[in-house]
Amino acid sequence: MKGFLLINNEQIGESNFTVIDETMGAIGGNLIPYENYHNHQIEIQKHCDKKGIANSNNFNFKIILSDTIELYPVGGIGVTDLLEVDEIYVESAGNSEEIIQKIKKLSI
């Protein structure tokens, strides 16, 4: 299911989310960055280099699904953008069962 990644209220990219761990309420997907992602990329990469991931403790990440539902994952939202890897991955854990089932159904 398509969703948009935001920092605060600024859309910085989109992803086609799939369920990656149903028991953990986890979704993930490769990020297609928008031009303004690059305004934050250096800081995100610094956090990734230091901790392996930049998460919602570092940035006010938000995910809004294509049906305009904002996610409130208990486990937070993380972005992995490493200098030596040519892809950006976004994931979220602790989503509600309702959200997981919706994404699972739309991913078939």
C-alpha positions as CSV (number, residue, x, y, z in Angstrom):
1,M,0.0,0.0,0.0
2,K,1.3,3.4,-0.9
3,G,2.2,5.7,1.9
4,F,4.1,9.0,2.3
5,L,7.0,9.7,4.7
6,L,7.0,13.1,6.3
7,I,9.3,15.0,8.7
8,N,6.9,17.2,10.6
9,N,4.4,18.1,7.9
10,E,6.8,18.1,5.0
11,Q,6.5,15.1,2.6
12,I,10.0,13.8,1.9
13,G,9.1,10.6,-0.1
14,E,6.8,7.7,-0.7
15,S,6.9,4.0,-0.4
16,N,4.9,1.0,-1.4
17,F,4.6,-0.6,2.1
18,T,4.2,-4.3,2.7
19,V,3.9,-6.2,6.0
20,I,7.3,-7.4,7.0
21,D,6.5,-8.9,10.4
22,E,2.8,-9.4,11.2
23,T,3.3,-10.3,14.9
24,M,5.3,-7.2,15.5
25,G,2.9,-5.0,13.5
26,A,5.8,-4.1,11.2
27,I,5.7,-2.6,7.7
28,G,8.4,-1.5,5.4
29,G,9.4,-0.6,1.9
30,N,12.0,1.2,-0.2
31,L,11.7,4.9,-0.1
32,I,11.3,6.9,-3.3
33,P,12.7,10.2,-2.1
34,Y,11.3,13.5,-3.2
35,E,13.7,16.4,-4.0
36,N,13.3,17.9,-0.5
37,Y,14.5,14.6,1.1
38,H,18.0,15.8,0.2
39,N,17.5,18.7,2.7
40,H,17.5,16.1,5.5
41,Q,19.7,13.4,3.9
42,I,23.0,14.3,5.5
43,E,21.6,14.3,9.0
44,I,19.7,11.1,8.4
45,Q,22.8,9.4,7.1
46,K,24.8,10.7,10.2
47,H,22.3,8.9,12.4
48,C,22.4,5.8,10.3
49,D,26.2,5.7,10.4
50,K,26.2,6.1,14.2
51,K,23.3,3.8,15.1
52,G,22.4,1.9,11.9
53,I,19.0,3.7,11.6
54,A,17.5,7.2,11.9
55,N,14.3,6.9,13.9
56,S,11.4,9.0,15.2
57,N,13.4,9.8,18.3
58,N,15.8,11.7,16.0
59,F,13.3,13.2,13.6
60,N,9.5,13.8,13.7
61,F,8.8,11.1,11.1
62,K,5.2,10.5,10.1
63,I,3.7,8.0,7.7
64,I,0.4,8.9,6.0
65,L,-1.2,6.1,3.9
66,S,-2.7,6.9,0.5
67,D,-6.1,6.7,2.0
68,T,-5.0,9.7,4.3
69,I,-4.8,7.6,7.5
70,E,-1.9,8.7,9.6
71,L,-0.1,5.8,11.4
72,Y,0.7,6.0,15.1
73,P,3.1,3.1,15.5
74,V,4.0,2.2,19.1
75,G,7.5,1.1,18.0
76,G,8.2,4.2,15.9
77,I,9.4,4.8,12.4
78,G,12.9,4.3,11.1
79,V,14.8,5.2,8.0
80,T,18.0,3.5,6.8
81,D,20.1,5.5,4.4
82,L,23.7,4.4,4.4
83,L,26.3,6.0,2.1
84,E,27.6,2.7,0.8
85,V,24.1,1.4,-0.1
86,D,22.1,2.8,-3.1
87,E,18.7,2.5,-1.6
88,I,16.7,4.0,1.3
89,Y,14.5,1.8,3.4
90,V,11.7,3.0,5.7
91,E,10.0,0.8,8.3
92,S,7.5,1.1,11.1
93,A,6.7,-1.3,14.0
94,G,3.9,-1.5,16.5
95,N,1.1,-0.7,14.1
96,S,-2.4,-1.7,14.9
97,E,-3.8,-5.0,13.8
98,E,-6.4,-3.1,11.7
99,I,-3.6,-1.3,9.8
100,I,-1.6,-4.5,9.3
101,Q,-4.6,-6.3,7.9
102,K,-5.4,-3.4,5.5
103,I,-1.9,-3.3,4.2
104,K,-1.7,-7.1,3.9
105,K,-5.0,-7.2,2.0
106,L,-3.9,-4.4,-0.4
107,S,-0.5,-6.0,-1.0
108,I,-1.9,-9.2,-2.5
